[in-house]
Amino acid sequence: MTICFSKIINGKWTKPKVVPFSGQWNDWDPFLSPDGKRLFFVSNRPLAGSASQSKLQKNSHLWYADLLQGDKWSEPHLLNTAFNLDSINNYAPSVGSSGTLFFYSPV
């Protein structure tokens, strides 16, 4: 699964492109923050410091990337929180205008 984007130019959608940080691992459920500056998503990409940086994780975690100048994105960051644990799956992030993060967790 890959996160893609398309723009409207002259009233027509452009051909979809993969966001620069996606395409190597399974990434899904993208959600753009209300200000358009942070993209939250779900991934089972390897966690920093894990034994293998080439194996998918068995659990799904919430990640984010920040919009930089132009159409450039930061490297993805794991949402380092108490609910984003290695033994729990989290899905479908969304963020309200107050900054409250909502997501699905089967716990």
Secondary structure by P-SEA (a helix, b strand, c coil): cbbbbbbbccccccccccccccccccccccccccccccccccccccccccccccccccbbbbbbccccccccccccccccccccccccccccccccccbbbbbbbcc
